[in-house]
Amino acid sequence: MNKRLTHRIVANTRCDYATCNDICRSFAENVTQFYLLSFLLTASSDRAEQCFAGGLDDCVNGVAVFQGWVDCWARRVIVRRAIQMIQPRPGDAAPRRRAVRSEDEDSVARCGLQEAQFAGVLALKDFERFAFVLSVLEGYPDGSCAALLGTSRQEVGKARLRALQHLASICSSQVACLS
């Protein structure tokens, strides 16, 4: 009787796993958003391209995922790839990088957006940038951010607060310049 019941369940179960074509279609339809996520996390167009391409490769050759989850899974894979590349850690004493674009680098133009919109985010320290992008822009809960970044919820909250304070100071200085 167990074999009959198992067979009936399997026979009635429809396979809704994403195919390689589904994954490629998702990346093609969301190329701007996925690249922008890669760019904001890595703060470099070269690393963003590597992150994006590696994320696509990981999705195509990785674990099976349901069709309805392809976009969400792709974003998660890109985030994990960026974390592996940058390895952001709380208390990183690395100086803030300026969002400077070289002559031949046209990373923001690929997104169809102006670099000035992202200069403040790109200037954040790695850990603060990851905490801000993941929790504020991507909407991850602090627990998920902490798990991905290998730290505590409190560290994520503190890093997000520092990022917001930095961005607020940039905004207030720009407003002061306009006055």
Z-matrix of the N, CA and C atoms (Angstrom, degrees):
N
C 1 1.442
C 2 1.527 1 111.43
N 3 1.318 2 118.93 1 -38.45
C 4 1.462 3 121.08 2 177.58
C 5 1.520 4 111.55 3 -59.91
N 6 1.323 5 117.03 4 -41.50
C 7 1.463 6 119.66 5 -179.54
C 8 1.527 7 110.78 6 -63.50
N 9 1.306 8 117.33 7 -39.36
C 10 1.455 9 120.25 8 178.26
C 11 1.523 10 111.43 9 -63.89
N 12 1.329 11 116.08 10 -44.24
C 13 1.458 12 120.98 11 -179.39
C 14 1.530 13 110.73 12 -64.32
N 15 1.325 14 117.01 13 -44.50
C 16 1.462 15 121.63 14 178.76
C 17 1.520 16 110.11 15 -61.83
N 18 1.309 17 117.11 16 -45.05
C 19 1.453 18 121.16 17 -179.53
C 20 1.532 19 110.12 18 -61.40
N 21 1.303 20 116.93 19 -41.56
C 22 1.451 21 120.36 20 -179.01
C 23 1.535 22 111.44 21 -65.60
N 24 1.319 23 116.98 22 -38.75
C 25 1.466 24 120.62 23 178.32
C 26 1.521 25 109.96 24 -65.50
N 27 1.316 26 116.86 25 -46.16
C 28 1.463 27 120.43 26 -179.89
C 29 1.523 28 110.23 27 -64.27
N 30 1.324 29 117.21 28 -41.10
C 31 1.459 30 120.66 29 -178.41
C 32 1.527 31 111.51 30 -65.01
N 33 1.337 32 117.05 31 -32.04
C 34 1.462 33 120.42 32 -178.96
C 35 1.519 34 113.15 33 -88.70
N 36 1.333 35 118.19 34 -9.78
C 37 1.457 36 121.94 35 -178.74
C 38 1.520 37 109.51 36 -82.91
N 39 1.309 38 115.74 37 127.90
C 40 1.458 39 121.16 38 178.89
C 41 1.518 40 109.01 39 -97.18
N 42 1.306 41 118.02 40 134.59
C 43 1.462 42 122.30 41 -179.50
C 44 1.525 43 109.29 42 -83.43
N 45 1.319 44 115.49 43 114.16
C 46 1.458 45 120.48 44 -178.70
C 47 1.522 46 111.80 45 -114.08
N 48 1.316 47 116.66 46 34.29
C 49 1.460 48 119.80 47 178.95
C 50 1.519 49 110.51 48 -77.91
N 51 1.304 50 114.80 49 146.87
C 52 1.466 51 120.43 50 178.91
C 53 1.523 52 109.83 51 -71.01
N 54 1.299 53 114.77 52 142.44
C 55 1.457 54 120.81 53 175.46
C 56 1.528 55 109.10 54 -93.52
N 57 1.295 56 115.76 55 172.64
C 58 1.470 57 121.07 56 175.24
C 59 1.524 58 109.84 57 -57.94
N 60 1.326 59 117.04 58 -39.79
C 61 1.467 60 121.34 59 178.62
C 62 1.522 61 111.38 60 -63.86
N 63 1.335 62 117.77 61 -38.82
C 64 1.468 63 121.38 62 177.96
C 65 1.524 64 110.34 63 -62.34
N 66 1.315 65 116.39 64 -43.19
C 67 1.470 66 121.40 65 -179.36
C 68 1.524 67 110.25 66 -66.01
N 69 1.325 68 116.60 67 -46.39
C 70 1.466 69 120.23 68 179.26
C 71 1.526 70 111.12 69 -62.54
N 72 1.330 71 117.24 70 -38.34
C 73 1.463 72 121.37 71 177.98
C 74 1.534 73 110.18 72 -63.99
N 75 1.326 74 116.25 73 -41.66
C 76 1.468 75 120.09 74 178.63
C 77 1.520 76 111.03 75 -61.45
N 78 1.327 77 116.97 76 -44.77
C 79 1.472 78 120.41 77 179.02
C 80 1.521 79 110.35 78 -65.48
N 81 1.320 80 117.99 79 -38.09
C 82 1.461 81 120.68 80 179.58
C 83 1.528 82 110.75 81 -67.65
N 84 1.327 83 117.30 82 -41.83
C 85 1.465 84 121.13 83 -178.81
C 86 1.531 85 112.16 84 -71.87
N 87 1.316 86 116.95 85 -27.16
C 88 1.469 87 121.53 86 -175.59
C 89 1.522 88 112.48 87 -115.09
N 90 1.312 89 117.46 88 23.74
C 91 1.464 90 120.82 89 -174.41
C 92 1.533 91 111.86 90 -56.12
N 93 1.315 92 117.81 91 -42.46
C 94 1.465 93 120.44 92 -178.71
C 95 1.522 94 110.85 93 -65.28
N 96 1.324 95 117.01 94 -47.44
C 97 1.461 96 120.15 95 -178.72
C 98 1.528 97 111.64 96 -66.07
N 99 1.331 98 117.21 97 -43.14
C 100 1.467 99 120.29 98 -179.00
C 101 1.525 100 111.05 99 -67.60
N 102 1.344 101 116.81 100 -40.25
C 103 1.464 102 118.85 101 178.04
C 104 1.529 103 110.44 102 -67.39
N 105 1.322 104 117.27 103 -42.04
C 106 1.459 105 120.82 104 179.62
C 107 1.530 106 110.41 105 -61.75
N 108 1.319 107 117.65 106 -41.66
C 109 1.468 108 120.70 107 175.85
C 110 1.526 109 109.83 108 -59.99
N 111 1.308 110 117.31 109 -46.16
C 112 1.471 111 121.40 110 177.82
C 113 1.523 112 111.22 111 -60.09
N 114 1.329 113 115.94 112 -43.28
C 115 1.459 114 121.26 113 -178.29
C 116 1.527 115 111.87 114 -65.95
N 117 1.329 116 116.92 115 -45.56
C 118 1.467 117 119.81 116 -179.64
C 119 1.526 118 111.34 117 -65.41
N 120 1.309 119 117.76 118 -35.64
C 121 1.468 120 119.86 119 179.75
C 122 1.526 121 112.32 120 -74.58
N 123 1.310 122 117.36 121 -40.80
C 124 1.471 123 120.05 122 -175.35
C 125 1.525 124 113.04 123 -91.02
N 126 1.332 125 117.78 124 -19.75
C 127 1.472 126 123.52 125 179.99
C 128 1.521 127 112.68 126 59.23
N 129 1.314 128 116.32 127 29.21
C 130 1.466 129 121.22 128 179.99
C 131 1.517 130 108.53 129 -155.35
N 132 1.324 131 116.29 130 133.61
C 133 1.467 132 118.38 131 -179.76
C 134 1.521 133 111.59 132 -67.63
N 135 1.340 134 117.52 133 -37.40
C 136 1.466 135 119.80 134 178.59
C 137 1.526 136 111.14 135 -63.81
N 138 1.328 137 115.94 136 -47.08
C 139 1.468 138 119.46 137 179.23
C 140 1.524 139 110.88 138 -68.15
N 141 1.334 140 117.07 139 -33.59
C 142 1.468 141 120.18 140 178.32
C 143 1.525 142 110.33 141 -63.64
N 144 1.317 143 116.87 142 -41.42
C 145 1.466 144 120.15 143 177.31
C 146 1.517 145 110.87 144 -63.06
N 147 1.333 146 116.76 145 -43.27
C 148 1.472 147 120.74 146 178.08
C 149 1.525 148 110.53 147 -63.18
N 150 1.319 149 116.03 148 -42.45
C 151 1.458 150 121.82 149 -179.82
C 152 1.532 151 110.43 150 -63.82
N 153 1.312 152 116.71 151 -46.43
C 154 1.461 153 122.00 152 179.88
C 155 1.531 154 110.76 153 -61.91
N 156 1.332 155 116.34 154 -50.62
C 157 1.467 156 120.47 155 -178.80
C 158 1.529 157 110.87 156 -64.38
N 159 1.328 158 116.35 157 -41.81
C 160 1.462 159 119.68 158 177.99
C 161 1.517 160 111.70 159 -64.93
N 162 1.331 161 116.99 160 -37.26
C 163 1.458 162 121.00 161 177.15
C 164 1.513 163 111.60 162 -63.63
N 165 1.319 164 116.68 163 -42.55
C 166 1.460 165 120.62 164 177.03
C 167 1.522 166 110.05 165 -61.68
N 168 1.319 167 116.44 166 -46.44
C 169 1.467 168 121.24 167 179.16
C 170 1.529 169 111.07 168 -60.85
N 171 1.329 170 117.12 169 -43.96
C 172 1.464 171 121.45 170 178.94
C 173 1.525 172 111.20 171 -62.32
N 174 1.327 173 117.29 172 -40.21
C 175 1.466 174 120.93 173 179.94
C 176 1.524 175 111.15 174 -67.41
N 177 1.325 176 116.94 175 -43.83
C 178 1.461 177 120.84 176 -177.73
C 179 1.526 178 110.63 177 -68.44
N 180 1.317 179 117.26 178 -41.17
C 181 1.465 180 121.14 179 -175.39
C 182 1.523 181 113.91 180 -99.47
N 183 1.327 182 117.15 181 2.30
C 184 1.461 183 120.87 182 -176.25
C 185 1.512 184 113.24 183 -90.76
N 186 1.300 185 114.47 184 -153.60
C 187 1.457 186 121.74 185 -178.05
C 188 1.522 187 111.13 186 -70.18
N 189 1.318 188 115.46 187 155.20
C 190 1.456 189 120.52 188 177.81
C 191 1.524 190 109.28 189 -71.25
N 192 1.316 191 115.88 190 143.94
C 193 1.462 192 121.80 191 -179.84
C 194 1.525 193 107.90 192 -136.13
N 195 1.330 194 115.36 193 147.71
C 196 1.454 195 119.60 194 178.33
C 197 1.526 196 110.27 195 -65.63
N 198 1.330 197 116.08 196 148.30
C 199 1.459 198 121.45 197 -177.51
C 200 1.525 199 112.69 198 -54.83
N 201 1.292 200 118.01 199 -41.08
C 202 1.455 201 121.53 200 -178.09
C 203 1.522 202 114.13 201 -69.74
N 204 1.305 203 116.91 202 -11.42
C 205 1.461 204 121.43 203 -177.15
C 206 1.520 205 113.47 204 -106.24
N 207 1.300 206 118.15 205 3.13
C 208 1.466 207 121.42 206 -173.25
C 209 1.529 208 111.85 207 -57.41
N 210 1.328 209 118.42 208 -49.89
C 211 1.468 210 120.93 209 -177.80
C 212 1.525 211 111.39 210 -62.34
N 213 1.311 212 115.69 211 -46.75
C 214 1.469 213 120.68 212 179.47
C 215 1.529 214 110.91 213 -62.50
N 216 1.320 215 116.07 214 -43.65
C 217 1.464 216 120.85 215 179.51
C 218 1.524 217 110.57 216 -64.46
N 219 1.305 218 117.70 217 -41.32
C 220 1.464 219 121.38 218 -179.85
C 221 1.526 220 110.23 219 -61.77
N 222 1.327 221 117.44 220 -43.58
C 223 1.469 222 121.05 221 178.07
C 224 1.525 223 109.64 222 -60.98
N 225 1.320 224 116.12 223 -43.29
C 226 1.469 225 120.65 224 -178.99
C 227 1.526 226 110.67 225 -64.25
N 228 1.319 227 117.42 226 -40.66
C 229 1.468 228 121.32 227 178.91
C 230 1.527 229 110.26 228 -65.21
N 231 1.324 230 117.21 229 -40.69
C 232 1.466 231 121.14 230 177.53
C 233 1.524 232 110.14 231 -62.95
N 234 1.322 233 116.93 232 -43.18
C 235 1.468 234 120.92 233 178.05
C 236 1.527 235 110.20 234 -60.44
N 237 1.319 236 116.73 235 -47.62
C 238 1.475 237 120.18 236 -179.54
C 239 1.530 238 110.91 237 -62.84
N 240 1.318 239 117.01 238 -39.07
C 241 1.471 240 121.40 239 178.58
C 242 1.525 241 109.56 240 -63.45
N 243 1.327 242 117.77 241 -43.92
C 244 1.473 243 121.72 242 179.26
C 245 1.526 244 110.77 243 -64.22
N 246 1.320 245 117.25 244 -40.14
C 247 1.470 246 120.53 245 178.03
C 248 1.523 247 110.25 246 -62.48
N 249 1.324 248 117.48 247 -41.93
C 250 1.467 249 121.11 248 177.44
C 251 1.523 250 111.35 249 -62.92
N 252 1.317 251 116.47 250 -38.38
C 253 1.462 252 120.47 251 -178.02
C 254 1.524 253 112.22 252 -71.56
N 255 1.326 254 117.44 253 -45.11
C 256 1.466 255 122.29 254 -172.18
C 257 1.525 256 112.64 255 -93.16
N 258 1.320 257 116.84 256 -32.91
C 259 1.467 258 123.29 257 -176.89
C 260 1.531 259 111.91 258 51.10
N 261 1.338 260 116.55 259 60.67
C 262 1.470 261 119.72 260 -179.90
C 263 1.525 262 111.37 261 -68.03
N 264 1.316 263 116.20 262 137.67
C 265 1.466 264 121.93 263 -179.63
C 266 1.524 265 109.17 264 -132.38
N 267 1.344 266 116.41 265 143.52
C 268 1.463 267 118.54 266 176.61
C 269 1.519 268 110.73 267 -63.00
N 270 1.319 269 115.96 268 145.45
C 271 1.456 270 120.84 269 178.33
C 272 1.510 271 114.02 270 74.64
N 273 1.325 272 117.27 271 12.19
C 274 1.460 273 120.90 272 177.37
C 275 1.520 274 108.70 273 -60.08
N 276 1.298 275 116.38 274 124.47
C 277 1.459 276 120.97 275 -175.67
C 278 1.522 277 113.04 276 -88.57
N 279 1.330 278 116.19 277 9.01
C 280 1.460 279 119.00 278 -178.83
C 281 1.527 280 109.65 279 -62.51
N 282 1.319 281 117.52 280 137.97
C 283 1.465 282 119.83 281 179.08
C 284 1.517 283 110.79 282 -66.25
N 285 1.305 284 114.89 283 154.64
C 286 1.457 285 119.54 284 177.19
C 287 1.517 286 109.31 285 -67.47
N 288 1.329 287 114.15 286 134.91
C 289 1.460 288 119.37 287 176.86
C 290 1.513 289 108.93 288 -84.89
N 291 1.285 290 115.46 289 143.19
C 292 1.466 291 118.64 290 174.09
C 293 1.512 292 108.10 291 -83.47
N 294 1.278 293 115.48 292 145.85
C 295 1.459 294 120.96 293 178.74
C 296 1.524 295 108.10 294 -83.98
N 297 1.323 296 115.67 295 79.48
C 298 1.459 297 120.96 296 -178.34
C 299 1.522 298 108.13 297 -109.08
N 300 1.303 299 115.29 298 138.06
C 301 1.458 300 120.68 299 -179.45
C 302 1.516 301 108.72 300 -110.71
N 303 1.325 302 116.08 301 130.34
C 304 1.459 303 119.87 302 178.48
C 305 1.525 304 109.26 303 -76.70
N 306 1.325 305 115.20 304 170.74
C 307 1.468 306 121.06 305 -177.00
C 308 1.529 307 112.32 306 -56.42
N 309 1.343 308 116.41 307 -44.59
C 310 1.459 309 119.34 308 -173.73
C 311 1.525 310 112.43 309 -91.46
N 312 1.317 311 117.53 310 -2.53
C 313 1.452 312 120.52 311 -177.17
C 314 1.525 313 109.21 312 -94.40
N 315 1.307 314 116.68 313 122.84
C 316 1.459 315 120.40 314 -177.30
C 317 1.520 316 109.77 315 -128.53
N 318 1.334 317 115.53 316 46.62
C 319 1.457 318 120.89 317 -172.83
C 320 1.514 319 112.95 318 -62.70
N 321 1.300 320 118.43 319 -43.43
C 322 1.455 321 120.38 320 -176.44
C 323 1.517 322 110.75 321 -72.52
N 324 1.320 323 117.61 322 -33.18
C 325 1.461 324 120.46 323 178.11
C 326 1.522 325 110.46 324 -60.68
N 327 1.342 326 116.92 325 -30.96
C 328 1.461 327 119.55 326 177.24
C 329 1.519 328 110.41 327 -63.50
N 330 1.305 329 116.52 328 -30.56
C 331 1.462 330 120.57 329 179.24
C 332 1.514 331 110.88 330 -85.16
N 333 1.318 332 117.60 331 -11.53
C 334 1.449 333 120.79 332 -178.10
C 335 1.525 334 112.11 333 73.26
N 336 1.310 335 117.98 334 25.36
C 337 1.459 336 122.50 335 -177.16
C 338 1.514 337 109.26 336 -129.31
N 339 1.307 338 116.04 337 164.54
C 340 1.455 339 119.80 338 179.95
C 341 1.521 340 109.82 339 -91.23
N 342 1.339 341 115.86 340 138.15
C 343 1.457 342 121.01 341 -177.98
C 344 1.522 343 112.59 342 -60.44
N 345 1.306 344 117.41 343 -31.46
C 346 1.460 345 121.21 344 -178.32
C 347 1.523 346 111.67 345 -56.98
N 348 1.306 347 117.13 346 -31.48
C 349 1.457 348 120.65 347 179.17
C 350 1.526 349 111.87 348 -63.31
N 351 1.321 350 116.95 349 -26.13
C 352 1.456 351 121.06 350 -174.19
C 353 1.516 352 113.54 351 -111.96
N 354 1.313 353 117.61 352 -2.26
C 355 1.469 354 120.68 353 -175.10
C 356 1.522 355 111.75 354 -56.02
N 357 1.319 356 117.45 355 -41.36
C 358 1.462 357 120.51 356 -179.66
C 359 1.515 358 111.98 357 -64.41
N 360 1.317 359 117.35 358 -42.60
C 361 1.464 360 121.33 359 179.34
C 362 1.524 361 110.15 360 -67.73
N 363 1.322 362 116.95 361 -43.02
C 364 1.466 363 120.70 362 -178.91
C 365 1.522 364 111.88 363 -66.98
N 366 1.324 365 117.63 364 -23.82
C 367 1.462 366 121.49 365 -179.21
C 368 1.528 367 112.74 366 -82.27
N 369 1.319 368 117.45 367 -9.92
C 370 1.465 369 120.61 368 179.62
C 371 1.530 370 110.57 369 -68.30
N 372 1.326 371 115.51 370 153.19
C 373 1.464 372 119.93 371 171.71
C 374 1.523 373 107.77 372 -61.81
N 375 1.323 374 115.79 373 156.01
C 376 1.462 375 120.44 374 -174.55
C 377 1.524 376 113.18 375 -51.66
N 378 1.324 377 117.48 376 -52.27
C 379 1.466 378 119.93 377 -175.31
C 380 1.527 379 111.51 378 -64.57
N 381 1.327 380 116.95 379 -42.94
C 382 1.456 381 120.47 380 178.61
C 383 1.528 382 111.02 381 -63.64
N 384 1.335 383 116.21 382 -39.31
C 385 1.460 384 120.53 383 178.98
C 386 1.532 385 110.47 384 -63.43
N 387 1.326 386 117.27 385 -45.66
C 388 1.459 387 120.39 386 178.98
C 389 1.526 388 110.83 387 -62.98
N 390 1.329 389 116.99 388 -45.36
C 391 1.466 390 120.46 389 -179.74
C 392 1.530 391 110.30 390 -60.83
N 393 1.334 392 117.38 391 -42.62
C 394 1.462 393 121.46 392 -179.85
C 395 1.529 394 111.10 393 -66.66
N 396 1.307 395 117.14 394 -50.76
C 397 1.465 396 120.47 395 -176.65
C 398 1.531 397 110.44 396 -62.93
N 399 1.318 398 116.67 397 -45.75
C 400 1.458 399 118.94 398 -177.37
C 401 1.525 400 112.30 399 -69.30
N 402 1.328 401 117.34 400 -46.66
C 403 1.463 402 118.70 401 -174.34
C 404 1.521 403 113.62 402 -82.54
N 405 1.314 404 118.20 403 -38.72
C 406 1.465 405 120.47 404 -176.21
C 407 1.530 406 111.30 405 -90.57
N 408 1.313 407 117.42 406 -53.96
C 409 1.468 408 119.87 407 -175.09
C 410 1.530 409 112.72 408 -77.51
N 411 1.322 410 117.32 409 -39.32
C 412 1.468 411 120.74 410 -178.79
C 413 1.524 412 112.93 411 -92.57
N 414 1.329 413 117.71 412 -16.21
C 415 1.455 414 120.92 413 176.30
C 416 1.519 415 116.00 414 77.62
N 417 1.329 416 117.10 415 20.24
C 418 1.462 417 119.64 416 177.29
C 419 1.531 418 109.39 417 -69.85
N 420 1.333 419 118.07 418 139.04
C 421 1.470 420 119.74 419 173.22
C 422 1.529 421 110.11 420 -67.01
N 423 1.328 422 116.72 421 156.57
C 424 1.466 423 120.70 422 -178.24
C 425 1.523 424 112.36 423 -56.13
N 426 1.328 425 117.48 424 -37.58
C 427 1.465 426 120.48 425 179.47
C 428 1.522 427 112.21 426 -62.26
N 429 1.327 428 116.93 427 -41.23
C 430 1.470 429 120.98 428 178.29
C 431 1.523 430 110.78 429 -68.17
N 432 1.344 431 116.50 430 -41.94
C 433 1.474 432 120.32 431 177.16
C 434 1.521 433 110.11 432 -60.42
N 435 1.328 434 116.07 433 -45.24
C 436 1.464 435 120.74 434 -179.00
C 437 1.524 436 110.83 435 -61.54
N 438 1.329 437 117.00 436 -42.86
C 439 1.460 438 120.55 437 179.59
C 440 1.531 439 111.16 438 -64.30
N 441 1.317 440 116.81 439 -44.45
C 442 1.468 441 120.61 440 179.72
C 443 1.525 442 111.68 441 -64.60
N 444 1.336 443 116.42 442 -39.66
C 445 1.465 444 121.12 443 -175.54
C 446 1.528 445 112.83 444 -89.92
N 447 1.327 446 117.10 445 -3.81
C 448 1.455 447 120.90 446 177.90
C 449 1.518 448 113.26 447 66.58
N 450 1.323 449 116.79 448 43.48
C 451 1.454 450 121.66 449 -177.85
C 452 1.523 451 109.11 450 -144.92
N 453 1.313 452 117.01 451 -170.79
C 454 1.465 453 121.17 452 -178.83
C 455 1.533 454 111.09 453 -93.34
N 456 1.318 455 115.23 454 162.92
C 457 1.463 456 120.81 455 175.50
C 458 1.527 457 110.38 456 -61.52
N 459 1.328 458 115.65 457 -37.25
C 460 1.465 459 120.25 458 -179.01
C 461 1.528 460 110.55 459 -63.08
N 462 1.319 461 117.00 460 -42.19
C 463 1.478 462 120.34 461 178.55
C 464 1.527 463 111.05 462 -63.18
N 465 1.319 464 116.41 463 -39.93
C 466 1.469 465 120.26 464 177.85
C 467 1.526 466 109.64 465 -63.10
N 468 1.334 467 117.09 466 -45.64
C 469 1.462 468 121.24 467 179.48
C 470 1.521 469 112.33 468 -61.80
N 471 1.336 470 116.41 469 -42.25
C 472 1.468 471 120.39 470 178.92
C 473 1.529 472 110.72 471 -65.55
N 474 1.325 473 116.41 472 -41.51
C 475 1.468 474 120.26 473 -179.78
C 476 1.522 475 110.80 474 -65.98
N 477 1.319 476 117.09 475 -40.29
C 478 1.470 477 120.68 476 177.97
C 479 1.522 478 110.15 477 -63.23
N 480 1.330 479 116.76 478 -42.16
C 481 1.461 480 120.88 479 178.49
C 482 1.528 481 111.06 480 -62.21
N 483 1.338 482 117.37 481 -44.25
C 484 1.473 483 120.11 482 177.39
C 485 1.520 484 110.92 483 -61.63
N 486 1.328 485 116.66 484 -40.54
C 487 1.471 486 120.70 485 178.84
C 488 1.524 487 110.27 486 -63.43
N 489 1.311 488 116.90 487 -45.69
C 490 1.464 489 120.36 488 179.88
C 491 1.521 490 111.56 489 -64.20
N 492 1.327 491 116.89 490 -39.20
C 493 1.465 492 120.01 491 177.59
C 494 1.526 493 110.43 492 -64.42
N 495 1.321 494 116.58 493 -41.12
C 496 1.475 495 120.59 494 178.22
C 497 1.528 496 110.21 495 -62.51
N 498 1.320 497 116.38 496 -47.02
C 499 1.459 498 120.08 497 -179.34
C 500 1.531 499 111.24 498 -65.63
N 501 1.324 500 117.43 499 -36.67
C 502 1.464 501 120.92 500 177.34
C 503 1.521 502 111.05 501 -65.67
N 504 1.329 503 117.20 502 -38.69
C 505 1.466 504 119.75 503 178.55
C 506 1.519 505 110.94 504 -66.10
N 507 1.317 506 117.61 505 -36.23
C 508 1.466 507 121.36 506 176.68
C 509 1.532 508 109.35 507 -64.55
N 510 1.319 509 116.22 508 -45.88
C 511 1.475 510 120.43 509 179.31
C 512 1.520 511 111.46 510 -61.21
N 513 1.335 512 116.89 511 -44.20
C 514 1.462 513 118.77 512 -178.19
C 515 1.526 514 111.18 513 -67.97
N 516 1.338 515 117.45 514 -34.54
C 517 1.476 516 118.60 515 177.66
C 518 1.527 517 110.95 516 -70.34
N 519 1.329 518 117.54 517 -33.16
C 520 1.461 519 119.96 518 177.12
C 521 1.516 520 111.05 519 -70.02
N 522 1.321 521 117.30 520 -37.59
C 523 1.460 522 120.92 521 177.16
C 524 1.522 523 109.68 522 -66.21
N 525 1.337 524 117.23 523 -39.84
C 526 1.465 525 120.76 524 179.11
C 527 1.527 526 111.08 525 -63.32
N 528 1.334 527 116.09 526 -36.29
C 529 1.463 528 120.23 527 178.86
C 530 1.529 529 111.42 528 -68.16
N 531 1.306 530 117.02 529 -32.00
C 532 1.465 531 120.80 530 -179.94
C 533 1.518 532 112.40 531 -76.10
N 534 1.311 533 116.75 532 -22.49
C 535 1.477 534 120.62 533 -176.74
C 536 1.494 535 112.54 534 -75.79
